């Protein structure tokens, strides 16, 4: 075998591995916190959520709630990257199954300062920046789903002051995920701060400004002890072109581990848009249990959700069971 042939043989395997992993690089939600330390390899991770729901007027419905795959890695010593996608089953409307890009960003970090560019979660509200796979409830509160700016394409800087104070500031297109142009030439600015008052207690505050459109703001407090978790969050929105009271909502959550592998959860949420009328009120309480079937990698969730929509109010009840597998 010639020297050239031996050289090509030695590089063939790593090249195949890199290009073989590329189509998989598309799944899982990013939070505005620093990722793992850089490495030269490609790390694959993700999670799958299979759900069954029952409603009185609908009956039993099975869905794949989330199916996400993430590829991440490091370049040199200061740069990391992340790609995450979500496999959609077409269960929303009549759309066909597809793959949707969630995260695609490059991150630079030096000491306590980090800079991130690409598509990722905007740092707004604690419940939104927390991955769904880590939430105590199967779904986020309506006020968070409605008012959090979600993922967007932009630039984010963050600074960690001795793990006591975290500051995030970013500028984004304001057009949402997978939109590669800024159609109205205005931008979205987001600022968030998190202060650790105690080992188990943090408080946070955030502001998001859609320039020329609206301002969204909120605050949260969180306690996470060995067995007890308690959280409260308030979120609101003021529209530039609409007078009257602000859109607003809040949530409170309590979770208690009766054993290391069994957690009881209770949550109440409230959301209203008084400037648009009483028909936009939404109140719900959730009670449920999380069971770690095989450690944190496999979680089984059972929950009952009682939701009142509008005024005087239409009640919607839901029973759900969800199996989540992380890898």
Secondary structure, DSSP 8 states (H G I E B T S, - for coil): --HHHHHHHHHHHHHHHHHHHHTT-------SS--S---SSEEEEEEEEEEEEEETTTEEEEEEEEEEEEEEEEETTTEEEEEEEEEE-S-STT---EEEEEEEEEEEEETTEEEEEEEEE-S--HHHHS-GGG-SSSS--HHHHHHS--EEEEEEEEEEETTTEEEEEEEE-SS-TT--S-TTS--EEEEEEEEEEETTEEEEEEEEEETTTEEEEEEEEEEE-SSEEEEEEEEEEEETT--SS-EEEEEEEEEEEEETTEEEEEEEEEEE-GGG-GGG-EEEEEEEEEEETTGGGEEEEEEEEEEEETTTTEEEEEEEEEEEEE-
